[in-house]
């Protein structure tokens, strides 16, 4: 190769390195938002109910015109192609199944999707395309890395139903309804209660009471978002009386083998982490290499998927110690009829999507929530106001048993304690007998319950 070509080669290598670094930083930065995934009033509108109803009469042949809903997903975000598409795919499967069986009381649902690219600019573009230009009736299963358009969605009075609370928007604005429910005032002024969010310690209580765990390790990068998330985990563990081992690895040159050796030496029962998916896999490989065994390597709902054999292929011992917790029924629990219906619809309508995940199930549940809300309205009076009355009712919603009971309250003060339940599953290479392994539910989620303290933090 000539000397003249060398600078070009180095520039390409440097550009590749910078791109990889940006992706890694984005994945770790997402960890700062993940605590919102563990949690559990009208305003002015650019699109008044009367205007909307006048454009969509509910009688005669016009009543059979498609009802438009929109789905915003950060499908091409810096975090990766599979990270944010699960809820979208699950919702698409639900609406395809609904339309195949006659639609919403005979009216087809037209689903419009928009990829915001994981940016605030893109998110606002999706708002313009779906809400202003295409005039969707509602948004469903929103999964946005940067939900910059949330204030505009709320101002427009568009119900956003069953979204993933990756950021604080769903605990800030009216008309936005997270898949997990909310007790925050949601006046639009600030997240939670005067900028403070609250979450329970039910995950840590579960492993203490059910598995006898007493020592927990928290592994993080020496990076601000990772470290902040690790501090939240540590606070919750200490509130439940754990001895906590803090482990930090260099973000650029992580020595996971040294961390794994220390976990073995200190006798950790549990391992929690504030790492990206690649870091998780490398930590597991290191744990297997040094013989570090734990009761549970605990991950979160975003990693609750069927990619475990691929992602942890080099760490069989650690792979079979993976546990996950959440607020929805295990997507591998096919003995439950609602889960079977979801899985069959995914196979029928989304067969080209090989990955199966918990976020897909929650997207399915979000679409079901919207549909049940719409069906609660009189046939001649399907309005946003009517749909939101269903969303704001006192009775909790479970999506046919797929969700832990969720509802929306506007509590003026944050609760000091809360009765919280937990869906728990453990990975097994043998699964429930099927090839390739699977997630095995640990008890009935509606019975894995405890009254736990609510700890405050600023998002």
Protein Blocks (a to p, Z undefined) as FASTA:
>chain_A
ZZklmmmmmmmmmmmmmmmmmmmmmmmmmmmmmmmmmpgcddddfbdfklmmmmmccehj
klmpccdddddddfkgckbjklmmmmmmmmmmmmmmmmmnnpanhiacddddddehhpak
lmmmmmmmmmmmnopabdchiacfblfklmmmmmnopacehiacfblmlmmbghiacfkb
pabfonolagcjehiacddfklmmmmmmmnopabdcddddddfklmmmmmmmmmmmmmno
pacddddddfklccfklmmmmmmmnopabdcddddfklmmmmmmmmmmnopacfbdcddf
klgcfklmmmmmmmmklmmmcccddfbdcfklmmbmklmmmmmmmmmmmmmpmbacfklm
mmmmmmmmmmmmmmmpcfklccfklmmmmmmpmbdceeholaccddddddfbdcfbdcdd
dddddddfklnopahiaaddehjfklmgcddddddddZZ
